[in-house]
Every structure is written in structure tokens, then in C-alpha cells.
């Protein structure tokens, strides 16, 4: 009996449609695999929960919603500037059921275009999480972030993380997170990601960004750094996760990037699958 792959998302109702697109792309690569979807949220209506459950069940997967208690964030000095949902993934170890020992967290603005199996089966040993860093040709941001956040490692992107929940339950504590929010406050440019790097980056296992967290804005950077090897054919064969970082997002009309058409194709597929799930349920 194969163990299920546990995938985690933390979002509000504004990202439910992109989530369906992401799930459609995952299904395209894992149609015969047992997958459990975990969605940590604070306010998603019963109707939207039912619709998403029908969508996921139509894929043959399990859907689990966990309503997080947002009251612990009421005293956070950044609560008015940043949505609470971004913090939920940091506390996944405390929020998810104790019998789950690892989970693959994914931002909803992604496409999965090849198998996730190699990442899912990665041996984390004593690492807290596995994640990628995004490096441009002239990598000035890494040093900037090291000074800003008092770290000595790369700046990990929190949009794709294989999380060791056993280790997370040992190391991650809301009091520590709250202290960092209070200490850095307005210096937190991407709050949850900054906190992750400052407190827990030293426990990270770095994975190749061009495979597991491909920043779709950086095609020419990847191409140049690989001396032309990582062209679009290479990406479609070797990259597993495309991450649509920044703006405009691929579902917006202003988006016209190299990967927009691919995203819109999966978006159309997700709409059709949504219509089927509504009929079936």
C-alpha cells in the first residue's frame, strides 16, 4: 500500500481559482497517485469548501480543511499590513495532525509540469525543510538579505518547501516568530519568508531552483547561467515546478510571458474539470 503524498496550501478565498489550476497541473502528473490536500485557512465559506472538496474528490484525492485560530496574531505588529494566512505555513507542525510526519507546501501560483516524486521522497534527515534560493546573474540580494536578517546562508523562497513536521514540532515556536516580528517590524519585506530565513534558514537543505522552484521571470537568467543548456525544451523535460513569482500573475490580462500560454491552458482545463465535478456532485 503506497503512502499518500501530503500537499499543503495556506490561502484565503481570493486564491481558490489559482489553487484549482495548480491542482489540475498536479493531477496531470499524478493521476494514479494517492494524494491528500491540506488547506489551512481562517475564513473560507462552507459553500466554497464544498465546491473545492467536490473538485478534489473528482480527482480521486482527499480534501482536508483546517480552520486556524487567527487570534494569536492579533497582537502581531504586522497584522494590519500582512494577511494572517502567510504565517500558517510556518506553524504547519503545530496545526496539522500529529501523525503526519512531512508535508510538501506549495504556493497556489504554481504549475507542476513534471513529477513531484523525487522531491517528496527526498531524505530530510535532521533538516527542518528543503527549499530553493533564487539567484540572479549579479546576485546582490543574497548579501543584502544576509545583512538585513543577520544570516550567513542563501535566502530561501518559501513558495515550495518540503517540511519535516517532526523537526518543526521541535523547533518552531510562535513566541520566537512573534519576537522576530517585533524586532524587525518594517524591515520585513516578505514577512513570513524573512522570518523563515532568520529563524530557521540554518536548518534548511537547499534544492535546485531550476527544477523545484523555477522563477518564471528568470528564463533568460537560467539560460545564460547554464550557457544555453536550460532552454524551453530543457525546462519542459526537467523542471517540475514553475513558480509565477511577482506580478502580473498569469491569470491577469496584463500577463504575456513565455509561460503564460501554458498556464492559461491549465486554467482552461481546470474550468472544464470544475464543470464536471459540479455535475457529479
Steps between C-alpha positions, in 0.01 A plus 500: 500500500652827389513781753316812385676816396395781733478844338444817701353833395425803718283766340180702506202499263676731253732218391251214463494517119881501463505209746274300267738570213796383708312184600409433136868513403592270790232254393640504147826354642354286781163372379554153648653611828339525841516862609362685801443873471523703820374857500561714807279808500327746726191602304388285206122465469326164530378533142853554365628214713234271356581606143873442547436167672293388199777612266766305693282192545440496125878461463484196728681674786423593861422858605557625854426849626647624827368824638783681677441713806615841390473657843865430583591749227289782644796638693743472210612849399482407130148357506347806332757501219516130420237223477507243774496210253868553418595400852301174505764306305763589759287331764406197288655264755269625772191526281507176298410166663788351702506177301617686189879509501569703184310719259574673170392863520419673171396855419184508286670700219687198367474240226632146537625385161696188601487251788535610862606152613873567527443804721237323709733203560799720588660390828492804728684330786528773767427791266191704582410564138627481144466809282663689214666839476453729201826646370528756222811546287635779721392362835500809718180413688649204691756721676237766559266248660781353710574844645132592535402175672828414673554168319794326334317288242301547181154655502251213474174544313208378709273433200610136474611317814523137599448532874621253762205526739672298771783754506255788466322392817834511680635828365220731392337709768253788464674697776822504294311610190323774692832623638646527149194693381546740788874533444508553122148635439525736197822333384296191415458530124345155449406432864449124519792434265726739693404334829559154353850600388596683819384233745519176306715547188792329675292181514427500124606259228544686171344350189560616139270788412497424127334166578285557808424871515552648155441876510323562171634859491858374475498295177785698343698476826472121511584483130811717540625331818472159335675625183188437295427152631185584696287610206124449480544137388718433806246664729211293371702182544679564830319768700228377733361822649451831323449783750333817372668735745424870498246679283310492276374153580438273199122514548506879460445656157829692517699177523676418172806300601664194346294278733163681494353281226588183689332637810187602307481150353488349849255769605265394220540137604420588861178674392391189311587277796308736728192465279531121513535498881188716534301257285627197693425648840 
